[in-house]
Amino acid sequence: MDNGFFVQAIIYLTSAIVCVPIAKKLGLSSILGYLFAGIFIGPFVLGFIGAEGQDIMHFAEFGVVMMLFLIGLELDPYKFWKMRKFILGMGSMQLIGSAFTIFILCQLFLDWSWQTTVVIALALSLSSTAIVLQTLKEKGLSQTSMGRSSFAVLLFQDIAVIPILAIIPLMVSGSHVETDNLHTSLIADFDAWIQTLIVIFTIVAVYFSGRLIIIPVLRMVAKTRLQELFTASALLLVVAVSYLMQLVGLSPALGAFLAGVVLANSEFRHELEGDIAPFKGLLLGLFFIGVGASINFKLIIDNPTFILVFGAILTAVKFLVLFGIGKVYKKSSDQNFLFSFGLSQAGEFGFVILSFSMQLNILPNILANQMMAIIALSMLSTPFLLLINEKWIDPYFGVKEKEVRKHDEIDEQNEVIIAGFGHFGSTIGRLLRANGVNATILDHDSDRVDLLRKMGFKVYYGDATRLELLKAAGAEEAKIFIAAIDNPEVNLSVVESLRKHFPHLNILTRARNRVDAYELIDHGVTKIYRETLYTAVHLGVDALTQLGHRKYSATRQGQRFIKYDEAAIRKLAAKRHDKMAYLATVKDEIEMQEQLLKNDLHINFSASDHAWDSEHLKKQISE
């Protein structure tokens, strides 16, 4: 079979296009789709890819580097500095607790040398940055208590890889080790204190070069107005900083994260995110396919008991350590289960540590390959564990928590139910309450629920996608349901459930933009409130007023613009799948709206039309 570039590209892309949509259709994570795609095309199932799968892994690992760069872009340096104790506290407790427990268990039950046990314990104590952060993003959990804690632990682990790789060669005893083929940094031959100074200098240099060199260069590139050149500059930035970090013995991913933090407050933050995100997504997909293809099923079949039992014990140990840390930091049960299940796998840096140790002859080849199979299987199990938690464990503990905590029981029936009480939902709730309207408020973030209760709001913890919770909240008797959840996919899921089980309810729902609105229109929702529409019109009205237009006229035109736009979006929703028809309709609607607004302005123009406009009246009186 021809193994050329185009054939391999077709195999990888076809497997992803087939498997990922199936996984999403079944309600699974896209990560599982990529992993299964790798398994199917790998050497142990269909055999479409063989040894070259290892080559693609080296290329695809750059997706993890890009992901950390984007995370750095979203993290304000001041907030990062404020989190330092949190990162050191939770991160060190997880790493030391997991590694120590694994070490003790291996020493008690397995006949390994202490050097072998230390290396395996350190490798398996690290979690998968790629899987965890991608899962957080897909499920909209990045800003929750669990998301922040997971990020803190993962960041500490990425930093810890550096000293771990430095310590491992010190455990080599006896025979001479060939190091010609090992990847070493340019400063590996210097004394330890000189290496430390060079590393510190490099980090400081990256920080100041970001402020003094990179940002001015990006400004010069931006002035060319060539999008492809700016994209090339963004890629060059990530590659160059990552390579520099690797030259001095640091993790390329850590270097990319540092570069992102430096540029977090620059005016190019959003532009860089937009340019890097597509490459990150594609490379991460390839990375997960490579992980799936690397699972050695022959090795598992030859010794299934050891690998499966060891993998199960590893997951259990890390889960218990993480759950204990969550209890120390007083996390609620639902957040703690998510946190513990999410980080209970081994990670991609484990492959690096095991390969490095195998080259140093600390680990036998067979044992190292068995450990790599365990890491890959644990990464594969994570989406399933999170699914089990979501379907069975979280609802059980949610109900149990409500039975224990009296104020968590839904003990009121109101005509209005609000699902989602973040910035958007809480504004609605405050307006209704100020006008004497009581609402039953639901929110799925337990930490936010506790905070809102302290602020005087009566909020109930619960997942609004669950039918039993909607019934308990009084959806059968309520008149209005306000869907104000931050995550558009979850919001749509709630609307689907309401339309199916409570067709009498008058649904008022939040939509982030036109795309979200189209989906809601398809489900028969008529009252859709787009965030971008009303804020933009309000700003436009103020701009007209400051340019000399009368307040009433500008406000009236703004209201009519909304009316015409809401009518147009329903026409566009029906044609959005036909690109040519959609574009033609958009053009026609824009021209028609502008003409209608001009006609309205002339038809209704009269002095009495502006009677409540105080500024206009003052001007007339003064004249």
C-alpha positions in Angstrom: 0.0 0.0 0.0 1.3 3.4 -0.9 2.3 5.2 2.3 2.8 8.7 0.7 1.8 11.9 2.4 -1.6 12.3 0.6 -2.6 8.7 1.4 -1.8 9.2 5.1 -3.6 12.6 5.1 -6.7 11.0 3.6 -6.6 8.2 6.2 -6.2 10.6 9.2 -8.8 13.1 8.0 -11.4 10.4 7.0 -11.1 8.6 10.3 -11.7 11.9 12.2 -14.6 13.0 10.0 -16.3 9.6 10.4 -15.6 8.9 14.1 -16.0 12.4 15.8 -19.5 13.1 14.5 -20.6 9.6 15.6 -19.2 10.3 19.1 -20.9 13.7 19.3 -24.2 12.1 18.1 -24.0 9.6 20.9 -23.4 12.4 23.5 -19.7 11.6 23.9 -16.7 13.9 23.9 -15.0 14.6 20.6 -11.8 13.4 22.3 -13.3 9.9 22.4 -14.1 10.2 18.7 -10.4 11.0 17.9 -9.1 8.3 20.1 -11.4 5.6 18.5 -10.4 6.9 15.1 -6.7 6.3 16.0 -7.6 2.8 17.4 -9.4 1.8 14.2 -6.7 3.0 11.7 -3.9 1.9 14.0 -1.5 -1.1 13.5 -3.6 -3.3 15.8 -7.0 -3.0 14.2 -7.2 -2.0 10.5 -3.5 -1.5 10.1 -3.7 1.6 7.9 -0.9 3.3 9.8 2.1 1.6 11.4 5.4 2.9 12.6 4.8 6.2 11.0 2.2 6.8 13.7 5.0 7.7 16.0 6.2 10.4 13.6 2.8 12.0 13.5 2.8 12.1 17.3 5.9 14.3 17.4 4.2 16.7 15.0 0.8 16.6 16.7 2.3 17.2 20.2 2.7 20.8 19.0 -1.1 21.1 19.3 -0.6 20.8 23.1 2.0 23.6 22.9 -0.5 25.9 21.0 -3.2 25.1 23.5 -1.1 26.3 26.4 -0.2 29.4 24.4 -3.9 30.2 24.0 -4.5 29.5 27.7 -1.7 32.0 28.5 -3.4 34.6 26.3 -6.6 34.3 28.3 -4.8 34.6 31.7 -4.0 38.0 33.0 -0.5 38.2 34.5 -1.9 39.8 37.7 -4.4 37.0 38.1 -1.7 34.5 37.5 0.4 36.0 40.2 -2.6 35.9 42.6 -3.1 32.2 41.9 0.5 31.3 42.7 -0.2 29.9 46.2 -3.2 28.1 44.8 -1.1 26.5 42.0 1.7 25.5 44.4 -0.7 24.2 47.1 -3.0 22.0 45.0 -0.4 21.1 42.5 2.2 20.0 44.9 -0.3 18.1 47.0 -1.5 16.2 44.0 1.9 15.4 42.5 3.5 14.4 45.8 0.4 12.5 47.1 -0.1 10.5 43.9 3.6 9.7 43.3 4.2 8.7 47.0 1.1 6.4 47.0 2.0 4.8 43.7 5.6 4.3 44.9 4.5 2.6 48.2 2.1 0.3 46.5 4.6 -0.8 43.9 7.3 -1.4 46.4 4.9 -3.5 48.5 3.5 -5.7 45.8 5.9 -5.7 42.9 9.5 -6.8 42.7 11.0 -3.6 41.1 14.1 -1.7 41.9 13.5 1.6 43.7 14.8 3.6 40.7 12.3 1.9 38.4 9.5 2.5 40.9 10.4 6.2 41.3 10.3 6.8 37.6 7.0 5.0 37.1 5.4 6.8 40.1 6.5 10.2 38.7 5.4 9.4 35.2 2.0 8.2 36.2 1.3 11.0 38.7 1.1 13.5 35.8 -2.3 14.1 34.2 -3.2 14.8 30.6 -3.2 18.6 29.9 -4.6 18.1 26.4 -7.6 15.9 27.4 -8.5 17.8 30.6 -8.4 21.3 29.1 -10.2 20.2 25.9 -12.9 18.6 28.0 -13.3 21.7 30.1 -13.7 23.8 27.0 -16.3 21.5 25.4 -18.4 21.3 28.5 -18.1 25.0 29.4 -16.5 24.3 32.7 -13.3 26.4 32.4 -14.6 29.2 34.7 -16.1 26.9 37.3 -14.4 26.0 40.6 -13.5 22.6 39.1 -12.1 24.2 36.0 -9.8 26.7 37.9 -8.6 23.9 40.2 -7.8 21.6 37.3 -5.9 24.4 35.5 -3.9 25.1 38.7 -2.9 21.4 39.1 -2.1 20.9 35.4 0.1 24.1 35.3 2.1 22.9 38.3 2.5 19.5 36.6 3.8 21.1 33.4 6.3 23.1 35.4 7.3 19.9 37.5 8.3 18.0 34.3 11.5 20.1 34.2 12.9 19.0 37.5 11.7 15.5 37.0 13.6 15.1 33.7 16.6 16.7 35.5 16.4 14.2 38.5 16.1 11.0 36.4 19.7 10.8 35.1 20.9 11.1 38.7 19.4 7.7 39.4 21.5 6.0 36.9 24.2 3.9 38.6 26.8 1.5 37.5 27.3 1.0 33.8 28.0 3.7 31.3 24.9 5.0 29.5 25.0 6.0 25.8 23.6 9.5 25.7 24.3 10.4 22.1 20.7 9.8 21.1 19.2 11.5 24.1 17.7 14.9 23.7 19.7 17.2 25.9 19.7 21.0 26.2 22.5 23.2 25.1 23.3 24.0 28.8 23.4 20.4 30.0 27.2 20.3 30.5 27.3 23.4 32.7 27.2 23.4 36.5 23.8 23.3 38.1 24.0 26.9 39.4 25.0 28.2 35.9 22.1 26.3 34.4 19.7 27.8 36.9 21.0 31.3 36.1 20.6 30.7 32.3 17.1 29.4 32.8 16.1 32.4 34.9 17.7 34.8 32.4 15.8 33.1 29.5 12.4 33.5 31.2 13.1 37.2 32.0 14.3 37.7 28.4 11.1 36.2 27.0 9.0 38.5 29.3 10.8 41.7 28.3 11.2 40.8 24.6 7.4 40.3 24.6 7.0 43.9 25.8 9.8 45.6 23.9 10.2 43.6 20.7 7.3 41.2 19.9 4.5 43.7 20.4 6.2 46.4 18.3 6.9 43.8 15.5 3.3 42.7 15.6 2.2 46.3 15.2 4.4 46.6 12.1 2.9 43.4 10.7 -0.6 44.6 11.4 0.0 47.8 9.4 0.5 45.7 6.2 -3.1 44.5 6.5 -2.1 41.1 5.2 -4.0 38.5 7.3 -1.7 35.6 6.1 1.4 37.5 7.3 -0.1 38.1 10.7 -1.0 34.4 10.9 2.6 33.5 10.0 3.9 35.9 12.6 1.7 34.2 15.3 2.9 30.8 14.3 6.5 32.0 14.3 6.1 33.5 17.8 4.8 30.2 19.2 7.5 28.0 17.5 10.4 30.3 18.3 9.6 30.7 22.0 8.9 26.9 22.4 12.2 26.1 20.7 14.1 28.6 22.8 12.7 27.0 26.0 13.6 23.5 24.7 17.2 24.7 24.1 17.6 25.6 27.8 16.0 22.4 29.0 12.5 23.7 29.7 9.2 22.3 28.5 8.2 23.8 25.1 4.6 23.9 26.4 5.6 25.9 29.4 7.5 28.4 27.2 4.4 28.8 25.0 2.3 29.4 28.1 4.7 32.1 29.3 4.6 33.8 25.9 0.8 33.8 26.0 0.8 35.4 29.5 3.2 38.1 28.3 0.8 39.0 25.5 -2.4 38.6 27.4 -2.9 42.3 27.9 -1.8 43.4 24.4 -4.2 44.7 21.7 -3.4 41.6 19.6 -4.8 39.1 22.1 -8.0 38.3 20.2 -6.3 38.4 16.8 -3.7 35.9 17.9 -6.4 33.7 19.4 -8.3 33.7 16.1 -5.2 32.8 14.1 -3.8 30.1 16.3 -7.1 28.3 17.3 -7.7 26.5 14.0 -4.1 25.1 14.0 -4.5 24.1 17.7 -7.7 22.3 17.1 -6.4 20.3 14.1 -3.1 19.3 15.8 -4.9 18.3 19.0 -7.1 16.1 16.9 -4.1 14.5 15.4 -2.5 14.1 18.8 -5.5 12.2 20.1 -5.6 10.0 17.0 -1.9 9.3 17.6 -2.6 8.3 21.2 -5.3 5.9 20.0 -3.0 4.4 17.4 -0.2 3.9 19.9 -2.3 1.6 22.2 -0.5 -1.8 21.9 -3.4 -4.2 22.0 -1.0 -7.2 21.4 0.8 -6.3 24.6 -2.5 -6.0 26.4 -3.8 -9.3 25.1 -0.5 -11.0 26.2 -0.8 -9.7 29.8 -4.3 -8.4 30.3 -4.6 -8.9 34.0 -1.5 -6.9 35.0 -2.3 -4.0 32.6 -6.0 -3.7 33.3 -5.7 -4.2 37.1 -2.7 -1.8 37.3 -4.6 0.8 35.2 -7.7 0.5 37.5 -5.6 0.9 40.6 -3.8 3.9 39.1 -7.1 5.6 38.4 -8.5 4.8 41.8 -5.4 6.1 43.6 -5.3 9.4 41.7 -9.1 9.8 42.2 -8.8 9.3 46.0 -5.8 11.7 46.2 -7.6 14.4 44.2 -10.9 13.9 46.1 -9.0 14.4 49.4 -7.4 17.6 48.1 -10.9 18.8 47.1 -12.1 18.1 50.6 -9.2 20.1 52.0 -10.1 23.0 49.8 -13.8 22.6 50.8 -15.2 21.9 47.4 -18.8 20.9 47.0 -19.5 17.3 46.2 -20.5 17.8 42.5 -17.4 20.0 41.8 -15.1 17.6 43.7 -16.3 14.5 41.7 -15.7 16.4 38.4 -12.3 17.5 39.6 -11.3 14.1 40.7 -12.5 12.1 37.7 -11.2 14.7 35.3 -7.6 14.5 36.5 -7.5 10.7 37.3 -5.7 9.7 34.1 -2.1 9.6 33.3 -0.9 12.1 30.7 1.2 12.8 27.6 4.3 13.8 29.6 4.3 10.3 31.0 5.3 9.0 27.5 8.2 11.5 27.5 9.5 10.4 31.0 9.2 6.7 30.2 11.0 7.0 26.9 13.7 9.1 28.5 14.1 6.5 31.3 14.1 3.6 28.8 17.0 5.2 26.9 18.9 5.6 30.2 18.3 1.8 30.9 16.4 2.6 34.1 13.3 0.8 32.7 13.3 -2.5 30.8 11.7 -2.1 27.4 8.8 -4.5 28.0 7.9 -2.8 31.3 8.1 0.6 29.7 5.8 -0.4 26.9 3.4 -1.9 29.4 3.3 1.4 31.3 2.8 3.3 28.0 -0.2 1.1 27.2 -1.6 1.8 30.7 -1.2 5.6 30.2 -3.0 5.4 26.8 -5.8 3.3 28.3 -6.2 5.7 31.2 -6.4 8.6 28.8 -9.0 6.7 26.8 -11.1 6.0 30.0 -11.4 9.6 31.1 -14.3 10.6 28.8 -16.2 7.5 29.9 -15.5 8.3 33.6 -16.8 11.8 33.1 -19.9 10.4 31.3 -20.6 8.0 34.2 -20.2 10.9 36.7 -22.6 13.1 34.6 -25.3 10.4 34.1 -25.3 8.6 37.4 -23.0 9.9 40.2 -23.7 13.7 39.9 -27.5 13.4 39.9 -27.4 11.1 42.9 -25.2 13.4 44.9 -27.1 16.4 43.7 -30.4 15.0 45.0 -28.7 13.8 48.2 -27.2 17.2 48.8 -30.6 18.8 48.5 -32.1 16.4 51.0 -29.3 17.3 53.5 -29.4 21.0 52.9 -32.9 22.3 53.6 -32.5 25.5 51.6 -31.6 23.4 48.5 -35.1 21.9 48.3 -37.4 23.6 45.8 -40.2 24.6 48.2 -42.0 27.2 46.0 -44.1 27.4 42.9 -43.9 30.6 40.8 -45.2 31.7 37.5 -41.7 32.4 36.3 -38.6 30.0 36.2 -35.1 31.3 35.4 -32.4 28.8 34.4 -28.9 30.2 34.6 -28.2 33.0 37.1 -24.9 34.5 35.9 -24.5 38.1 34.8 -27.3 37.8 32.2 -29.8 35.9 34.3 -29.2 37.8 37.5 -30.0 41.1 35.7 -33.4 39.7 34.7 -34.0 38.3 38.2 -33.2 41.6 39.8 -35.5 43.6 37.5 -38.4 41.1 38.1 -37.9 41.2 41.8 -37.8 45.0 41.9 -41.2 44.9 40.3 -42.7 42.4 42.7 -42.4 39.3 40.5 -41.0 36.2 42.3 -39.2 33.7 40.2 -37.8 30.1 40.8 -34.1 30.4 40.0 -32.0 27.4 39.0 -28.2 27.3 38.5 -25.8 24.4 37.9 -22.7 26.0 39.5 -22.8 25.1 43.1 -20.2 27.6 44.1 -22.2 30.4 42.4 -25.3 29.2 44.1 -23.7 29.5 47.6 -22.4 33.0 46.7 -25.7 34.2 45.4 -27.5 33.0 48.6 -25.1 35.0 50.7 -26.0 38.0 48.5 -29.7 37.5 49.4 -31.0 35.5 46.3 -33.0 32.3 46.7 -31.2 30.1 44.2 -31.5 26.3 43.8 -28.7 24.1 42.7 -29.6 21.8 39.8 -29.1 20.8 36.2 -32.0 22.3 34.2 -31.6 19.7 31.5 -33.0 17.1 33.9 -36.7 16.5 33.5 -37.3 15.6 37.2 -35.7 18.9 38.3 -37.9 20.9 35.9 -41.0 19.2 37.3 -39.8 19.9 40.9 -39.3 23.6 39.9 -43.0 23.8 38.9 -42.6 23.8 35.1 -46.0 22.1 34.7 -47.8 25.0 36.4 -45.5 27.9 35.5 -46.3 30.4 32.7 -42.9 31.7 31.7 -39.5 29.9 31.5 -36.5 32.2 30.9 -33.5 30.2 29.6 -30.5 32.3 30.4 -27.7 29.7 30.6 -24.2 30.9 29.6 -23.4 27.8 27.4 -25.4 28.0 24.2 -25.4 24.2 23.7 -26.8 23.6 27.2 -29.3 26.4 26.7 -30.5 24.7 23.5 -30.8 21.3 25.3 -33.0 22.9 28.0 -35.3 24.4 25.3 -35.6 21.1 23.5 -36.7 19.4 26.8 -39.2 22.2 27.5 -40.7 22.1 24.0 -41.1 18.3 24.3 -42.4 18.0 27.9 -44.0 21.4 28.7 -45.4 22.7 25.4 -47.7 25.2 27.3 -44.7 27.2 28.6 -43.9 30.6 27.1 -40.2 30.3 26.6 -38.0 33.4 26.6 -34.5 32.4 25.7 -31.0 34.0 25.5 -29.0 33.7 22.3 -25.4 34.8 22.0 -25.6 35.6 18.3 -27.4 34.8 15.0 -26.1 31.2 14.8 -27.6 30.4 18.2 -30.8 32.1 17.2 -31.1 30.0 14.1 -31.0 26.8 16.1 -33.6 28.1 18.6 -35.9 29.1 15.7 -35.7 25.5 14.3 -37.1 24.4 17.7 -40.1 26.7 17.4 -39.0 29.3 19.9 -40.4 32.8 19.1 -39.0 34.9 21.9 -35.3 35.0 21.3 -33.1 37.7 22.8 -29.7 38.1 21.2 -27.0 39.6 23.4 -25.1 41.2 20.5 -28.3 42.8 19.0 -29.7 44.8 21.8 -26.4 46.1 23.2 -25.3 47.1 19.7 -28.6 48.9 18.9 -28.4 50.7 22.3 -24.9 52.0 21.4 -26.0 53.0 18.0 -28.9 55.0 19.5 -26.5 56.9 21.8 -24.2 57.5 18.8 -27.0 59.1 16.8 -28.0 61.2 19.8 -24.5 62.5 20.2 -24.4 63.3 16.5 -27.4 65.7 16.9 -30.3 63.4 16.2 -33.3 63.9 18.6 -33.4 61.3 21.4 -36.9 60.1 20.7 -36.2 59.8 16.9 -33.0 57.8 17.5 -34.7 55.5 20.1 -37.7 55.0 17.8 -35.4 54.1 14.9 -33.5 51.7 17.2 -36.7 49.9 18.2 -37.8 49.6 14.6 -34.4 48.3 13.6 -34.8 45.5 16.2 -38.3 44.8 14.9 -37.2 44.5 11.3 -34.1 42.5 12.2 -36.0 40.0 14.2 -38.4 39.5 11.3 -35.5 39.0 8.9 -33.7 36.5 11.0 -36.6 34.1 10.7 -36.4 34.2 6.9 -32.6 33.8 7.0 -32.9 30.7 9.4 -34.8 28.8 6.7 -32.1 29.5 4.1 -28.9 29.3 6.0 -28.0 25.8 4.7 -28.0 27.1 1.1 -25.0 29.5 1.0 -25.9 31.3 -2.2 -29.6 31.7 -1.3 -28.6 32.9 2.2 -26.2 35.5 0.9 -28.7 36.8 -1.6 -31.4 37.0 1.1 -29.0 38.8 3.5 -28.3 41.4 0.9 -32.0 41.9 0.1 -33.0 42.2 3.7 -30.3 44.8 4.5 -31.3 47.0 1.6 -35.0 46.6 2.5 -34.4 47.4 6.2 -32.5 50.5 5.4 -35.2 51.7 3.0 -38.0 51.0 5.5 -36.1 53.0 8.3 -35.6 55.9 5.9 -39.3 55.9 5.0 -40.3 55.7 8.7 -38.1 58.6 9.5 -39.8 60.9 6.9 -43.4 59.7 7.5 -43.3 60.2 11.2 -41.3 63.4 11.3 -43.1 66.1 13.3 -42.4 68.3 16.2 -44.9 66.5 18.5 -43.1 63.3 17.8 -40.3 64.5 20.1 -42.4 65.8 23.0 -40.6 63.9 25.7 -37.1 64.7 24.5 -36.1 67.2 27.2 -32.9 68.3 25.6 -34.7 69.3 22.4 -37.4 71.1 24.4 -34.8 73.1 26.4 -33.1 74.1 23.1 -36.5 75.3 21.7 -37.3 77.3 24.9 -33.9 79.0 25.0 -34.4 80.1 21.4 
